[in-house]
Amino acid sequence: MKIVYNWLKEFVDVTAAPQELASRLALSGTNIGSVENGPHGAVIDAEVGSNRPDCLSHLGIAREVAAIYRQPLVFTPPHPAESAAAKASDAVRVSIESPELCGRYTARVIRNVKVQPPPKWLKDRLEASGVASISNIVDITNFVMLELGNPMHAFDLDRVRDHRIVIRRAKPGEKMQTLDGVERVMDPGMPLVCDGDGSRSIGSGVMGGAATEISFATKNVLLECAWFDPVSIRRAARLLKLHTEASTRFGRGADPEMAEVASRRAAELILQLAGGELLSGVVDVYPGRRAPRKIRVTRAEILRVMGADIPDREIERILSALGFAPVRVDENRGAEGSLLAAWECTQPSWRADVEREIDLVEEIARVHGLDKFPARLPAARQGAQRLPHYEAEARLRERLIGLGYREINTIPHVSEERDALFRPEGVTPARIANPLSEEANVLRSTGAVTMAATLEWNLNHSQRNLRLFEIARHYRLNVAANGGDAQPVETRVLTLGATGEAREKGLYDSARDFSFADLKGDLDSVGALAGGLRWDHGGPDWLNTGKRGRIRLGEGEIGAAGQLARRVAEKLKLRQDVFLAELALGPLYCMYYGVKNARRYQPIPRFPAVERDFSLLLAEGTAFDDVRKTIQSVGITELVSIEAADLFRGKNIPAGKYSLLVRVTFQSRETTLTDSQIADYSAQIVAALEKNLVAQLRTG
Amino acid sequence: MSGLETTAKTLADQSVTQPIAVAPLFADVRARFDSAAADVHDEAAWKQLRDAWLGRRSGVLTQITDNWLKPAAPELKRAVGAALNDLRAHVEAQIEARRVAIESGAEQATLARDRVDLSLPGVIRPVGSHHLLCQIFEEIEDIFVSIGFSVVEGPEIETPYYNFEALNIPEHHPVRDDMDTFYIEVPPASAGKPPGQLLLRTHTSPMQIRTMEKQKPPVRVIVPGKVYRRDNPDATHSFAFHQVEGLAVDSDITFCDFTGTIEYFVKQFFGANVKTRFRPSYFPFTEPSVEFDVSCIFCGGSGCGASGGVCSKCKGAGWIELFGAGMVDPAVYGFVGYDPKKVSGFAFGMGIDRLAMLKYGIEDLQVFFQNDIRFLRQFP
């Protein structure tokens, strides 16, 4: 809403400069977009909220200004001279068939007007307001709308069939050619203004029809000022994709009482600028008339909500200035500042948004000034809690960052095609019903899909050595087998992505590529927080069959890790090896707390540990785990650890075999182990390995 | 060297009988020592010097003791003893001084070869980093936890009831037009029954309702999380972004508590010098509603740019709009079974991405979600 400063001054004697006025308006609730000085003086662009249709007029803004600056609002409803001979009600008939869509319809008739270009002052006002000038009659309707807030329409009376107006609901598929020359399909939710027997539509609350348009040949004018239901007008504007000054005002709620006054104002201007004769009276069908609502506001409520007092006079001044006509109604009337003070107010017709006591409290507070309420901190009443998994997640993050991973944050919207690459069999993704694009039409059903995209982004920007993690949700729909509603499931997951060099070449070290072992080691470091992960063969098919594993924690499977399968890497055009892992965090956090709470101190051993290395030749396919289990099966109580110390294939190793150096550590809590004890244990271990795994001990 | 010719003989052999003749003898010895010491420049020569003069068996000082002092006539003993003590002190001090000088010289040489070059880097083990938004979330959570707010989370896929209706935004409310919403395709349920609607929450406010449904006042919570609006992405819009919701409801919460809490937060976050103001605004679920502004962080509220002209961040206004907030609308309490006559409260919802952009001078919202490591590296 463009407010023309000089126009505003016709309603309130404001002396503040436009910039200062704009800033005071902003601080009392009228959001200001800009203040500009143009050829017609200052124009303040007010971004009026959807709850304040009363501020979509100069009169409405003037009322705000009057309240802020304690100035009187100057507005006297006009009384244009009417013809003694002819009555409007004889010239036009109006019937409202859908009172739920049209709460009021006023019609005035002016005969023998001269349609011509408007005078300069009128043209200037419209130009300053950003409205195109058409003719004196049409410009007057727009002028009055900007002045008083009520959209109006002027029909060429002689083109209105039977001089009869019928307001009814549109029929399905009904068409109307609007003033802009476009034929539009109406919807049964919309009100239509029709003529004659009601079969032809000539107007709506959004835009008038072409059939009865004012032309320079028009002699007799039918002046409409109506009130349409806001919801149906908003809906109509949205369906027609036609947002007009009229649909904005009707759509937010015009002032039904002002409709008749606005009609008089327009008639007055028509007589001045186009001549003619105004028929006496008005045809006013007003099925939506309501008795003004009474609203009570008390000092107790002001104090309870706002926390600081406002003097009686100030409360009464503000309410009066805004049109609420406050009357003290409590027992202590006359006692200034009484805690029991109560005022009964009358809701003005232009403030449909104010219905409750709290609405009045807001009105008083915003005009009084929000800066007048002293800031203080509320008392804390209970201990503040972090999220239940806060500590576990903080430890997890800290560990990942220590391991060299950088945290990322991705938007979960991905393309269906991408998501399907990583989506497990049988999972229903959460698809967007109204996506912005096909590239973003489903919410990620795995963490891996956006991690892969992030690696891709960085590789495409020549960033080749990456270690990334994300802690966020994936989204799936749980479709109930019994026909119940689908339930969304949001699962917190950790996703890791790595590619390039695990160690870059530097002054002191040579370069080394990131490998599956790096990923596994990093995940095991993370898993150590929750008591350790277990690894099984297998995993999703987007991972390389030979370099992947399922990850288990406790009894359950919580994820998988491995190298991205070539098939997928090629689809994503990733030209270097990429490693991905995804873990469900719920079970990890749960185990974190379980392990932490069960953790107890182990006394540091007083007797020395002894290490023995076993260099074994094993058949390919024998896992380290087989070796470990075999050694454990010997049942040596002093055995404290079994480690793989070296792994070798190739020269001097027979085909089908590989060499594994196993380091076993013995330690007693009671005594220092003797050489003969160790020799005995070693012999038992070698015997077991030979027997169970056909392992050969390598010598030399 | 095994002594000097003079020290090999007794004083009597040299016809020294008067105390007055002792001093020239000692002066001669001292001069000889000084000239020998001056020629010593390395460790081997120094050891020779030390042994020749201080050696216990045949060092010069031992010879003087044996040949001059011990056999001296009683009338000379006193003078010889005193002179010998002086000489010994001088020789010992000089020999020590020579040692220090030689050693430091050797050190210089080895230093030049073995000293670390401090301008070379050490071994840098790669360390990761928090995402900037995660850092901002943590900072905000810390501030609010410190004044008694608990942290809660909620679902991002919501129902229209929690996202709109229970927040006093009925079906045809104009605010729904402003919050362009993503809907989830819901597969048809059992025959004849229309599927329930699901949407992506347009704000974190649904958690106001879920929190109040679950607990009685006093309520003090903040809700960090992702939210979604169907906006075409550009430098200041993204269809996913982040908010922190706040809600405090109690028997005695007023507008003053609200402004106090918000001001406390913003001064902790942006610094004590930042100025604040509250402008009346409109949201269906708060009343009174406000927009909260802070003095422009870039121009300090002056509205002037660093190189003259108008500050590009606040467009010369001196103020930057931070977020919307207000006192909880009594209608909302009706949806959660609170008595609007007995409780009051405030709520706010701040955009985290915007706060981060303001705090760090980031111009393009998209960098948060591209996750280019050249961006990630800047915020360790």
Contacts between the chains, C-beta under 8 A, distances in Angstrom:
chain1	res1	chain2	res2	distance
A	26	B	279	5.8
A	27	B	277	7.4
A	27	B	279	5.8
A	27	B	280	7.7
A	28	B	280	6.2
A	29	B	279	7.0
A	29	B	280	3.3
A	29	B	281	6.8
A	29	B	282	7.8
A	31	B	279	7.5
A	31	B	281	7.2
A	31	B	291	7.5
A	49	B	281	7.0
A	49	B	282	4.2
A	50	B	174	3.9
A	50	B	175	6.6
A	50	B	178	7.6
A	50	B	282	7.2
A	51	B	282	4.6
A	52	B	282	7.3
A	231	B	172	4.3
A	234	B	172	6.8
A	234	B	174	6.4
A	234	B	177	7.2
A	235	B	172	7.2
A	238	B	177	7.1
A	251	B	174	7.3
A	252	B	174	6.7
A	303	B	254	7.9
A	304	B	254	7.2
A	304	B	344	6.2
A	305	B	254	6.4
A	305	B	255	6.4
A	305	B	288	7.8
A	305	B	327	5.9
A	305	B	344	5.8
A	306	B	254	6.0
A	306	B	255	4.5
A	306	B	256	7.4
A	307	B	254	2.6
A	307	B	255	5.3
A	307	B	256	3.6
A	307	B	257	6.6
A	308	B	254	7.7
A	308	B	255	7.8
A	308	B	256	6.0
A	356	B	330	7.2
A	358	B	287	5.1
A	358	B	329	7.1
A	358	B	330	5.4
A	359	B	287	6.8
A	361	B	287	8.0
A	361	B	288	7.1
A	362	B	280	7.3
A	362	B	287	5.4
A	362	B	288	3.9
A	362	B	289	7.7
A	365	B	255	7.1
A	365	B	280	7.8
A	365	B	288	5.5
A	366	B	280	3.8
A	366	B	288	6.5
A	370	B	255	7.7
A	370	B	259	7.7
A	370	B	277	8.0
A	370	B	278	4.4
A	370	B	279	7.4
A	370	B	280	6.5
A	370	B	288	7.7
A	370	B	290	6.5
A	371	B	277	6.8
A	371	B	278	7.2
A	373	B	254	7.9
A	373	B	255	5.1
A	373	B	256	5.1
A	373	B	259	6.4
A	374	B	256	5.6
A	375	B	256	6.2
A	375	B	259	4.2
A	375	B	260	3.9
A	375	B	263	5.1
A	376	B	256	5.2
A	376	B	257	6.2
A	376	B	260	4.2
A	377	B	147	6.2
A	377	B	257	7.0
A	377	B	260	4.7
A	377	B	261	6.2
A	377	B	264	5.8
A	378	B	220	8.0
A	378	B	248	6.2
A	378	B	250	7.0
A	378	B	252	7.8
A	378	B	253	5.8
A	378	B	257	3.8
A	378	B	260	7.1
A	378	B	261	6.5
A	380	B	147	6.4
A	380	B	148	2.8
A	380	B	220	7.0
A	381	B	148	7.2
A	381	B	218	4.1
A	381	B	220	7.3
A	381	B	250	6.7
A	382	B	148	7.2
A	382	B	218	6.5
A	382	B	220	7.5
A	383	B	148	7.8
A	384	B	144	7.7
A	384	B	145	4.6
A	384	B	146	7.9
A	384	B	147	8.0
A	384	B	148	5.1
A	384	B	149	5.7
A	384	B	150	4.9
A	384	B	151	7.8
A	384	B	220	7.1
A	385	B	150	4.1
A	385	B	151	7.0
A	386	B	141	7.5
A	386	B	145	6.7
A	386	B	150	7.6
A	386	B	151	5.4
A	387	B	151	5.0
A	387	B	152	7.2
A	387	B	153	6.1
A	390	B	151	7.2
A	397	B	130	6.8
A	397	B	134	7.7
A	400	B	128	6.1
A	401	B	127	6.4
A	401	B	128	3.9
A	401	B	129	6.3
A	401	B	130	6.8
A	402	B	127	6.7
A	402	B	128	7.4
A	403	B	128	6.9
A	404	B	125	7.3
A	404	B	126	3.8
A	404	B	127	6.0
A	404	B	128	5.2
A	405	B	128	4.2
A	406	B	128	4.6
A	406	B	129	4.8
A	406	B	131	7.8
A	406	B	373	6.2
A	406	B	376	4.5
A	406	B	377	7.5
A	407	B	128	7.0
A	407	B	129	6.5
A	407	B	130	5.3
A	407	B	131	4.1
A	407	B	134	5.8
A	407	B	376	7.4
A	408	B	131	6.1
A	408	B	371	3.9
A	408	B	376	7.0
A	409	B	131	4.7
A	409	B	133	5.3
A	409	B	134	7.1
A	409	B	368	6.2
A	409	B	369	6.5
A	409	B	371	6.8
A	410	B	369	6.2
A	410	B	371	6.7
A	411	B	238	6.9
A	411	B	239	7.1
A	411	B	240	4.2
A	411	B	369	5.0
A	412	B	226	7.7
A	412	B	240	6.8
A	413	B	239	6.6
A	413	B	240	6.8
A	428	B	187	7.0
A	430	B	157	6.3
A	430	B	184	5.2
A	430	B	185	7.9
A	430	B	198	7.8
A	431	B	184	6.9
A	431	B	185	4.2
A	432	B	182	5.3
A	432	B	183	7.2
A	432	B	184	6.7
A	432	B	185	7.0
A	432	B	200	7.8
A	433	B	182	7.7
A	433	B	183	4.2
A	433	B	184	6.3
A	433	B	185	4.5
A	434	B	182	6.4
A	434	B	183	5.6
A	434	B	230	6.8
A	435	B	182	7.6
A	436	B	230	6.2
A	436	B	232	6.4
A	436	B	239	6.2
A	440	B	239	7.3
A	443	B	157	7.8
A	443	B	184	7.9
A	443	B	200	7.9
A	454	B	371	4.7
A	457	B	370	5.9
A	457	B	371	6.9
A	457	B	372	6.6
A	458	B	371	7.5
A	458	B	372	6.2
A	458	B	373	5.7
A	461	B	372	6.0
A	461	B	374	7.8
A	463	B	372	6.9
A	463	B	373	5.0
A	463	B	374	6.8
A	466	B	373	6.3
A	467	B	126	7.2
A	467	B	128	6.7
A	468	B	371	7.1
A	468	B	373	7.8
A	469	B	128	7.4
A	472	B	226	8.0
A	473	B	156	6.9
A	475	B	156	7.5
A	475	B	157	6.5
A	477	B	184	7.7
A	477	B	186	7.7
A	477	B	187	7.1
A	479	B	187	5.8
A	480	B	189	7.7
A	482	B	190	8.0
A	483	B	189	5.6
A	483	B	190	3.2
A	483	B	191	7.7
A	483	B	193	7.9
A	484	B	189	6.2
A	484	B	190	7.4
A	485	B	186	7.2
A	485	B	189	5.2
A	485	B	195	6.3
A	485	B	196	4.4
A	486	B	186	5.5
A	486	B	187	5.4
A	486	B	189	7.2
A	486	B	195	7.2
A	486	B	198	7.8
A	488	B	155	6.8
A	488	B	157	3.8
A	488	B	184	7.0
A	488	B	198	6.1
A	490	B	155	5.8
A	490	B	156	6.2
A	490	B	157	6.5
A	503	B	126	8.0
A	506	B	121	7.9
A	506	B	123	7.1
A	506	B	124	7.5
A	507	B	120	6.6
A	507	B	121	7.1
A	508	B	123	5.3
A	509	B	123	7.1
